[in-house]
Amino acid sequence: MSSIIRIQDLRFTEYVTPDDIADRVSAIGKALDDRFKDVDSIITIITLKGAFMFAADLVRKMHTPMRMEMVKASSYKGGTVSTGTVELSGFSESYAGKHVLIIEDIVDSGRTIHALQDALHEKHIASCTITALCSKPSQHDIDISQEFVGFELQPVFIVGYGLDYKEMGRELPGIWRCID
């Protein structure tokens, strides 16, 4: 694969390799199994569309019994910067008394995670654990636990491994950063 690719009107270069991603996903899966070792089962909430690749690889590395649910959480609207407003849809389960794992693609401002946590706490869950493929701590408006984060990144725009630019680039096996 070329060291520079073009998606729509932007150019990207590889930032995190597929091998590095696979290693971190395995480590996170083991750490989450340890976190939930005394729990009968969990509900895993996968944020769409960006977290689907991370979630698929992660849950296959885990041994914790789980039910999976997918929610749509959107704040980008096709651009490279969050709009600041989070729209959630897709909650359908009864969560009262359940242990929940949120699988997120990226934590930028933290507003999406905060909105998900608020919605779940209203449902009287037992606990909420968050894992994210990537985090940009310098952009967080809200204090978010970094316990189960794959990669802490600088504030650059990225695509690949589920992340997109105008719905393109999700299929890339690594993470690519914008150079434009």
Residue pairs with C-beta under 8 A, 6 or more apart in sequence:
1 14
3 13
3 14
4 11
4 12
4 13
4 179
5 11
5 12
5 13
5 172
5 176
6 12
7 159
7 165
7 166
7 168
7 169
8 165
8 166
8 168
9 180
10 80
10 157
10 165
10 178
10 180
11 178
11 179
11 180
12 158
12 159
12 160
12 169
12 176
12 177
12 178
12 179
13 176
13 177
13 179
14 174
14 175
14 176
15 153
15 156
15 158
15 174
15 175
15 176
15 177
16 151
16 161
16 174
16 175
17 174
18 161
18 173
18 174
20 151
20 174
21 57
21 133
21 150
21 161
21 173
21 174
21 175
22 57
24 150
24 151
25 54
25 57
25 58
25 61
25 150
26 61
28 58
28 61
28 131
28 148
28 150
29 58
29 59
29 61
29 62
30 61
31 147
31 148
32 58
32 62
32 64
32 101
32 129
32 131
32 148
33 62
33 63
33 64
35 129
35 148
36 42
36 64
36 99
36 101
36 129
37 64
39 64
39 99
40 65
41 64
41 65
41 66
41 67
41 99
42 64
42 65
42 66
42 67
42 98
42 99
42 100
42 101
43 66
43 67
43 68
43 69
43 93
43 95
43 98
43 99
43 100
43 101
44 55
44 59
44 66
44 67
44 68
44 69
44 100
44 101
44 103
45 69
45 70
45 71
45 100
45 101
45 102
45 103
45 116
45 120
46 52
46 55
46 68
46 69
46 70
46 71
46 103
47 70
47 71
47 72
47 73
47 102
47 103
47 104
47 105
47 112
47 116
48 70
48 71
48 72
48 73
48 90
49 72
49 162
49 164
49 170
50 104
50 105
50 106
50 162
50 163
50 164
50 170
51 103
51 104
51 105
51 133
51 162
52 70
52 162
53 161
53 162
53 170
54 103
54 105
54 133
54 150
54 161
54 162
55 68
55 103
58 103
58 131
59 66
59 68
59 103
66 101
67 93
69 90
69 91
69 92
69 93
70 90
71 88
71 89
71 90
71 91
71 116
72 87
72 88
72 89
72 90
73 86
73 87
73 88
73 112
73 115
73 116
74 86
74 87
75 82
75 83
75 84
75 85
75 86
75 87
75 111
75 112
76 82
76 83
77 83
78 166
78 167
80 157
80 165
80 178
82 108
82 109
82 111
84 109
84 111
86 111
86 112
86 114
86 115
88 115
88 116
88 119
91 119
91 123
94 123
95 120
95 123
95 124
95 125
96 123
96 124
96 125
97 124
97 125
97 126
98 125
98 126
99 125
99 126
99 127
99 129
100 120
100 125
100 126
100 127
100 128
100 129
101 129
101 130
101 131
102 113
102 116
102 117
102 120
102 128
102 129
102 130
102 131
103 131
103 132
104 112
104 113
104 116
104 130
104 131
104 132
104 133
105 132
105 133
105 134
105 162
105 163
106 132
106 133
106 134
106 135
106 136
106 158
106 163
107 113
107 132
107 134
107 135
107 136
107 140
107 144
107 149
108 136
108 139
108 140
109 139
109 140
109 141
109 142
110 140
110 141
110 142
110 143
110 144
111 141
111 142
113 130
113 132
113 142
113 144
114 142
114 144
117 128
117 130
120 128
121 128
129 148
130 144
130 145
130 147
130 148
131 148
131 149
131 150
132 148
132 149
132 150
133 149
133 150
133 151
133 161
133 162
133 163
134 149
134 150
134 151
134 152
134 153
134 158
134 163
134 175
135 144
135 146
135 149
135 151
135 152
135 153
136 152
136 153
136 154
136 155
137 146
137 152
138 154
138 155
139 155
146 152
151 175
156 177
156 178
157 165
157 177
157 178
158 175
158 176
158 177
158 178
159 165
159 168
159 169
159 170
159 172
159 175
159 176
159 178
160 169
160 170
160 172
160 173
160 174
160 175
160 176
161 170
161 172
161 173
161 174
161 175
162 170
163 169
163 170
163 175
164 170
165 178
169 176
